[in-house]
Amino acid sequence: MASIRLLKGRIKSARNIAQITKAMELVAASKMKKAQLAALAGKAYAKKIYDMMMELAEKTDISNHPLLSPPKGLTGKRAVIVISSNKGLCGGLNTNLLRYFVSTYPDIKKNSYITLGKKGAEFIVRVGGSLQADFSSSIPFVSTVPALIDMVTGQYLRGEIDAVDVVYNEFFSALKQTPVKKQILPLRVEGLGQEYESIKTDFVIEPSIGEVFDLLVPQYLENQIRDAILQSEASEHSARMVAMRNATDNAVSLIGELTLLYNKARQEKITYEISDMVTARLAVEG
């Protein structure tokens, strides 16, 4: 009797889990579609603003631009922006990202870190890294981009750091998200034309190409961070959708196995009861 009651309880718990994970899968799928559209739209915008940067860089003197010049002093220190998720239940997404982060920056204490996402912030504090700022509570993350850019560009122009990197999950598909590192400072204009095809046209710009280029550089930097955030969010929702789907499938499989055990236990109980009845009848007749 105890075994049957235990199996019935486990079957009920597995069914409840399957219902919850199925609901979470549907929610994640809905968010993934929106995040995927935003990430794809962001890539199109990134291409256009990059083309403009390349075109204007060829038409003006950029040698004296502070964000295109080498750092003032070689401190050996970098500012690393780590974009993770605030919540778990997304498979190995954060684990793979943090493993890649550790392999990329083996000397954790050498650099300073800025985080978007509690998982990354908790990890950096746990391993003894210098957490300069945490924007995990700012939702959505894209709202922090202007303040984030002001912080890192100010440090770079003052010579406090040599470079600024972003570590995040690049979204490729619902089944593939890959941790990557992207350097956003110092800006590199020369030699980057292989990724995007530059537009070769003549045009008139007012007030001047140099002034427009100076205004475009901060926009380009913001776009680099914004694109990384959108890629990371699309990766998170995709990974969570797949993880919840796998959890639902496992729960359904467990329900089947438990149901089979329950039926066997119940059949054994019925067999024992019949056997007891027959034995008692034979004893009475004898």
C-alpha positions in Angstrom: 0.0 0.0 0.0 2.8 2.4 0.9 4.5 1.8 -2.4 1.4 2.4 -4.4 0.7 5.7 -2.5 4.3 6.7 -3.1 4.1 6.1 -6.8 0.8 7.9 -7.1 2.4 10.9 -5.4 5.4 10.8 -7.7 3.2 10.6 -10.8 1.2 13.6 -9.6 4.4 15.6 -8.9 5.8 14.8 -12.3 2.6 15.9 -14.0 2.7 19.2 -12.2 6.3 19.7 -13.2 5.5 18.9 -16.8 2.7 21.5 -16.8 5.0 24.2 -15.3 7.9 23.5 -17.7 5.5 23.5 -20.7 4.1 26.9 -19.7 7.7 28.2 -19.2 8.6 26.8 -22.6 5.7 28.7 -24.3 6.6 31.9 -22.5 10.3 31.6 -23.5 9.3 30.9 -27.1 7.2 34.0 -27.2 10.0 36.1 -25.8 12.5 34.5 -28.1 10.6 35.5 -31.2 10.6 39.1 -30.1 14.2 39.1 -29.1 15.2 37.3 -32.3 13.5 40.0 -34.4 15.2 42.7 -32.4 18.6 41.0 -32.8 18.1 40.7 -36.6 16.9 44.3 -36.9 19.9 45.4 -34.8 22.3 43.6 -37.2 20.8 45.5 -40.1 21.3 48.8 -38.3 24.8 47.8 -37.3 25.7 47.2 -40.9 24.5 50.6 -42.0 26.2 52.5 -39.2 29.4 50.5 -39.9 29.2 51.4 -43.6 28.9 55.1 -42.7 31.9 54.8 -40.4 34.0 53.3 -43.1 33.0 55.8 -45.7 33.5 58.8 -43.5 36.8 57.5 -42.2 38.2 57.4 -45.8 37.2 61.0 -46.3 38.6 62.7 -43.2 41.7 62.7 -41.0 41.1 60.4 -38.1 44.6 60.2 -36.8 44.0 62.6 -34.0 40.6 61.3 -32.9 41.0 60.4 -29.2 39.0 57.1 -29.5 40.9 56.0 -32.5 44.3 56.8 -31.1 46.4 54.3 -29.0 45.8 54.5 -25.2 47.7 57.3 -23.3 49.5 54.9 -21.0 50.1 51.2 -21.2 48.6 50.2 -17.9 47.9 46.6 -19.0 44.4 46.9 -17.6 41.2 46.4 -19.6 37.6 47.1 -18.8 35.5 44.0 -19.5 31.7 44.2 -19.9 30.2 40.8 -19.2 26.6 40.3 -20.3 24.9 37.3 -18.8 21.3 36.6 -17.6 19.5 37.5 -14.3 17.8 34.1 -14.1 18.8 30.5 -14.5 16.9 27.6 -16.0 18.5 28.2 -19.4 20.6 25.1 -19.7 24.4 25.6 -20.0 24.2 29.1 -21.4 25.7 30.9 -18.5 28.1 28.1 -17.6 29.6 28.1 -21.1 29.8 31.9 -21.1 31.7 32.0 -17.8 33.9 29.1 -18.8 34.8 31.1 -21.9 35.3 34.2 -19.8 37.8 32.4 -17.5 39.8 31.0 -20.4 39.9 34.4 -22.1 41.0 36.3 -19.0 43.0 33.8 -16.8 44.3 36.6 -14.6 41.0 37.7 -13.1 42.4 40.3 -10.8 44.3 42.1 -13.6 41.2 43.8 -15.1 38.1 45.7 -14.0 34.6 44.3 -14.8 31.2 45.8 -15.5 28.3 43.3 -15.5 24.8 43.2 -17.0 23.2 40.1 -15.5 23.3 38.7 -11.9 24.9 35.4 -12.9 28.0 37.1 -14.2 28.2 39.6 -11.3 27.9 36.8 -8.7 30.6 34.8 -10.5 33.1 37.6 -10.7 32.6 38.5 -7.0 33.0 34.8 -6.1 36.3 34.4 -8.0 37.7 37.7 -6.5 37.5 39.9 -9.6 37.2 43.7 -9.3 33.5 44.5 -10.0 33.4 48.1 -10.9 29.7 48.4 -11.7 26.7 46.2 -11.9 23.7 47.1 -14.1 21.8 43.9 -13.5 18.8 45.6 -11.8 18.3 48.0 -14.8 15.6 46.4 -16.9 15.7 46.4 -19.9 19.5 46.3 -20.2 19.6 48.5 -23.3 18.5 51.4 -21.1 21.9 51.4 -19.5 23.9 51.8 -22.8 24.4 55.6 -22.7 25.7 55.5 -19.1 27.8 52.5 -19.8 29.5 54.2 -22.8 30.1 57.4 -20.8 31.8 55.3 -18.1 34.2 53.3 -20.3 35.0 56.1 -22.7 35.8 58.4 -19.8 38.2 55.8 -18.3 39.8 55.2 -21.7 40.4 58.9 -22.4 41.9 59.5 -19.0 44.3 56.7 -19.6 43.0 54.5 -16.7 42.5 51.5 -19.1 44.1 50.3 -22.3 41.0 48.8 -23.9 37.3 47.9 -23.5 36.0 44.4 -24.3 32.5 42.9 -24.3 31.9 39.2 -23.5 28.5 37.9 -24.4 26.6 35.0 -26.1 26.2 35.5 -29.9 22.9 34.3 -31.2 23.0 32.1 -34.3 19.8 30.0 -34.0 17.5 28.6 -31.4 19.8 25.7 -30.9 23.2 27.5 -31.2 24.5 30.3 -29.0 28.3 30.8 -28.8 30.3 32.9 -26.3 32.3 35.6 -28.0 34.5 38.5 -27.1 34.4 41.8 -29.0 36.8 44.8 -28.5 35.0 48.2 -28.8 37.9 50.4 -27.6 40.2 51.5 -29.1 38.2 51.7 -32.3 39.7 50.0 -35.3 38.7 51.4 -38.6 41.5 50.3 -40.9 41.3 46.7 -42.2 37.8 46.0 -41.1 36.2 46.3 -44.5 36.1 42.5 -45.0 33.0 42.0 -42.8 30.9 44.7 -44.5 31.0 46.0 -48.0 31.8 49.7 -48.0 29.6 52.0 -50.0 31.6 53.9 -52.6 29.6 57.0 -53.4 30.2 60.7 -53.5 28.0 63.0 -51.3 27.9 66.4 -49.7 27.8 66.6 -45.9 27.0 69.6 -43.8 28.5 71.1 -41.7 31.5 68.9 -42.4 32.6 65.3 -42.7 34.8 65.6 -39.6 32.0 67.0 -37.4 29.6 64.3 -38.6 32.2 61.6 -38.0 32.8 62.9 -34.4 29.1 62.7 -33.7 28.8 59.3 -35.3 31.6 57.6 -33.2 29.6 57.6 -29.9 26.5 56.3 -31.8 28.7 53.5 -33.2 30.0 52.6 -29.8 26.5 52.5 -28.3 25.4 50.3 -31.2 28.1 47.8 -30.5 26.9 47.4 -26.8 23.3 47.5 -27.8 23.8 44.7 -30.4 25.7 42.6 -27.8 22.8 43.0 -25.4 20.2 42.0 -28.0 22.2 39.0 -29.0 22.6 37.9 -25.4 18.8 38.3 -24.7 17.9 36.3 -27.8 20.4 33.6 -26.7 18.9 33.5 -23.2 15.3 33.0 -24.3 16.3 30.4 -26.9 18.3 28.4 -24.4 15.6 28.6 -21.9 13.0 27.4 -24.4 15.1 24.4 -25.3 15.9 23.6 -21.7 12.2 23.7 -20.7 11.3 21.6 -23.7 13.8 19.0 -22.6 12.5 19.2 -19.0 9.0 18.6 -20.2 10.0 15.6 -22.3 11.9 14.1 -19.4 8.9 14.6 -17.1 6.6 13.0 -19.6 9.0 10.0 -19.9 9.2 9.8 -16.1 5.4 9.7 -15.9 5.3 6.8 -18.3 7.9 4.8 -16.3 6.2 5.6 -13.0 2.8 4.6 -14.4 4.1 1.3 -15.5 5.6 0.7 -12.0 2.3 1.8 -10.5 0.3 -0.7 -12.6 2.7 -3.5 -11.7 2.4 -2.7 -8.0 -1.3 -2.6 -8.2 -1.5 -5.9 -10.1 0.7 -7.5 -7.5 -1.5 -6.2 -4.8 -4.6 -7.6 -6.5 -2.8 -11.0 -7.0 -1.9 -11.2 -3.4 -5.4 -10.4 -2.3 -6.9 -13.1 -4.6 -4.3 -15.6 -3.3 -5.2 -14.8 0.3 -8.9 -15.3 -0.5 -8.3 -18.7 -2.2 -6.0 -19.8 0.7 -8.7 -18.8 3.2 -11.4 -20.6 1.3 -9.4 -23.8 1.0 -8.6 -23.7 4.7 -12.4 -23.3 5.5 -13.3 -26.2 3.2 -10.6 -28.4 4.6 
